[in-house]
Amino acid sequence: MRGSHGKRTPPELANWLALESPDWKPSYPFPGDIRQPVVDALWEAQRALCVYCGRRLDRDRPARVHIEHFRPRSSYPDRSLELVNLFLSCGPEVEAGTPSETCGHAKGNRFDETGCIEPDYPACTRRFRFLLTGEIVPRSADDAPAGTMIELLNLNHRELRKDREDILNLIDAGGLDRADFVDPVSGVAQGYAHVACEHLGTVIP
């Protein structure tokens, strides 16, 4: 599980929320001029990676990226505009017309306060182990929420496992290192940077 760094609240969002009055209340979805700054802030905090699986996101293809409400709007309508509850996730499509089978789309509206792990990096990533087979497992055998998140997000999907296996094998063969996954100037990360950094005993800055 990838997780997110701390977020900065875009001034556009703060100003829009401050317009609330007895006659008008802001609601989701965000209007276009507010949505983009929110996406930009989440993109920066997540270093351009999906908050769940860690694949690189493509902002230019909206169908493959969505604003994920960690606590679902259906159960937590009062948190639908809180930046702390918002993340960028894969989906709802992996390619034109093909629904995503992982991450936010797989999770849907399923959520449990005691059974889900807050996507805060690096704490959440450290609750998992990435095996050389590409499989992700709870770091501790008695960490039930870690097992729940793997199931909810379908993090052992065949494509995710294959990607992680290939990366870990290349690292161990000396073909990749930390510099291949994190740009020290822009802070932008390549896909599965959290997996690589965890394997190398470091973190995404």
C-alpha positions in Angstrom: 0.0 0.0 0.0 1.5 3.3 -1.1 -0.1 6.0 1.0 0.4 9.8 0.8 2.7 12.4 2.1 1.2 15.4 3.9 -1.0 17.7 1.8 -1.2 21.4 1.3 -4.7 22.9 1.0 -5.1 24.8 -2.3 -6.1 28.4 -1.7 -8.8 27.9 -4.4 -10.4 25.2 -2.3 -10.1 27.2 1.0 -11.7 30.2 -0.6 -14.5 28.2 -2.2 -15.4 26.5 1.1 -15.3 29.9 2.9 -18.2 31.0 0.6 -20.7 28.8 2.5 -23.7 30.8 3.7 -27.2 30.2 4.9 -28.2 30.2 1.3 -25.5 28.1 -0.2 -23.5 25.0 0.9 -20.6 23.6 -1.1 -21.0 20.0 -2.2 -19.2 17.3 -4.2 -18.4 17.0 -7.1 -16.0 20.0 -7.2 -16.6 22.5 -10.0 -13.9 22.4 -12.6 -12.0 25.4 -11.4 -11.7 23.9 -7.9 -11.2 20.3 -8.9 -8.0 20.9 -10.8 -6.2 22.6 -7.9 -7.3 19.7 -5.6 -6.0 17.2 -8.1 -2.7 19.1 -8.3 -2.4 19.1 -4.5 -3.1 15.4 -4.3 -0.7 14.7 -7.2 2.1 16.5 -5.4 1.4 14.8 -2.0 1.4 11.4 -3.6 4.4 12.0 -5.9 2.2 11.2 -8.9 1.4 7.7 -7.7 -1.8 5.9 -6.9 -2.4 6.1 -3.2 -3.1 2.3 -3.0 -1.0 0.3 -5.5 1.7 2.9 -6.3 1.4 2.8 -10.1 2.2 6.0 -11.9 -1.0 8.0 -12.6 -1.7 9.8 -15.8 -3.5 13.1 -15.2 -4.0 13.6 -18.9 -6.3 10.6 -19.1 -9.1 11.3 -16.6 -10.8 7.9 -17.0 -7.7 6.3 -15.5 -7.6 8.5 -12.4 -10.2 9.5 -9.9 -10.5 11.4 -6.7 -10.9 8.6 -4.1 -12.9 9.2 -0.9 -11.1 7.0 1.6 -14.2 7.2 3.8 -17.0 6.8 1.3 -19.3 9.6 0.6 -22.3 7.3 1.0 -21.4 6.7 4.7 -19.5 9.9 5.4 -21.3 12.7 3.5 -19.9 15.3 5.9 -16.4 14.4 4.9 -16.8 14.5 1.2 -15.0 17.8 0.8 -12.3 17.3 3.4 -8.9 17.2 1.8 -7.6 14.7 4.4 -10.2 12.2 3.1 -9.3 12.7 -0.5 -6.7 10.9 -2.6 -5.9 10.0 -6.2 -6.4 6.4 -7.2 -6.3 4.2 -10.2 -9.5 3.8 -12.2 -12.3 3.6 -12.9 -10.8 2.3 -16.2 -7.4 0.7 -17.0 -8.0 1.2 -20.7 -11.0 2.5 -22.7 -14.1 0.7 -21.6 -12.2 -1.8 -19.3 -13.1 -1.4 -15.6 -10.2 -1.3 -13.1 -10.1 -4.4 -11.0 -7.9 -2.9 -8.3 -7.6 0.1 -5.9 -10.4 2.6 -5.4 -12.7 0.9 -8.0 -12.3 -2.5 -6.3 -12.8 -1.0 -2.8 -16.0 0.8 -3.8 -18.0 1.9 -0.7 -16.6 -0.8 1.5 -15.0 0.7 4.6 -14.5 -0.1 8.3 -13.0 2.3 10.8 -11.2 -0.4 12.7 -10.4 -2.7 9.7 -8.9 -0.2 7.3 -5.5 1.5 7.3 -5.1 5.2 6.9 -3.1 5.8 3.7 -0.3 7.9 5.4 3.1 7.3 4.0 5.5 5.8 5.1 3.6 4.3 8.1 1.1 2.4 6.0 3.7 0.9 3.7 5.7 -0.4 6.6 2.8 -2.6 7.6 3.3 -4.7 4.5 6.1 -6.9 3.0 6.7 -7.1 -0.7 8.0 -10.6 -1.5 10.3 -11.4 -4.4 7.4 -13.3 -6.0 5.6 -9.9 -6.3 3.1 -10.8 -3.6 2.2 -8.3 -0.9 1.5 -9.7 2.6 1.0 -8.2 6.1 4.4 -7.6 7.8 2.9 -9.0 11.0 0.8 -12.2 10.8 -1.6 -10.8 13.3 -2.2 -7.5 11.5 -5.8 -8.2 10.3 -6.3 -4.7 8.9 -3.3 -5.2 6.6 -4.9 -8.3 5.3 -8.2 -6.5 4.9 -6.6 -3.8 2.8 -4.9 -6.3 0.5 -8.3 -7.9 -0.1 -10.3 -4.7 -0.4 -7.9 -3.1 -3.0 -7.1 -6.4 -4.7 -3.4 -5.6 -4.3 -2.4 -9.1 -5.3 -3.9 -8.8 -8.7 -1.9 -10.7 -11.3 -0.7 -7.5 -13.0 0.4 -5.8 -9.8 2.3 -8.9 -8.7 4.1 -9.3 -12.0 5.1 -5.6 -12.0 6.5 -5.8 -8.4 8.3 -9.1 -9.1 10.0 -7.6 -12.2 11.1 -4.5 -10.3 12.4 -6.4 -7.3 14.3 -8.8 -9.4 15.9 -6.0 -11.4 16.9 -4.3 -8.2 18.5 -7.4 -6.8 20.3 -8.0 -10.1 21.8 -4.5 -9.9 19.8 -3.2 -12.8 17.9 -0.6 -10.8 18.5 1.5 -7.7 16.7 4.3 -5.8 17.8 7.0 -8.4 15.7 5.2 -11.0 12.5 5.7 -8.9 12.7 9.2 -7.4 13.7 12.4 -9.0 15.6 14.3 -6.4 14.8 17.7 -7.9 11.1 17.5 -8.7 10.2 14.9 -6.1 8.2 13.0 -8.8 8.3 9.3 -8.4 8.2 6.4 -10.9 5.7 3.6 -10.5 6.1 1.4 -7.5 8.7 3.7 -5.9 7.4 2.7 -2.5 8.1 -0.9 -3.2 11.6 -0.2 -4.4 12.4 2.1 -1.5 11.1 -0.4 1.0 13.2 -3.1 -0.5 16.3 -0.8 -0.4 15.6 0.3 3.2 14.8 3.9 2.4 11.7 6.1 1.7 10.3 8.4 -0.9 11.2 12.0 0.2 
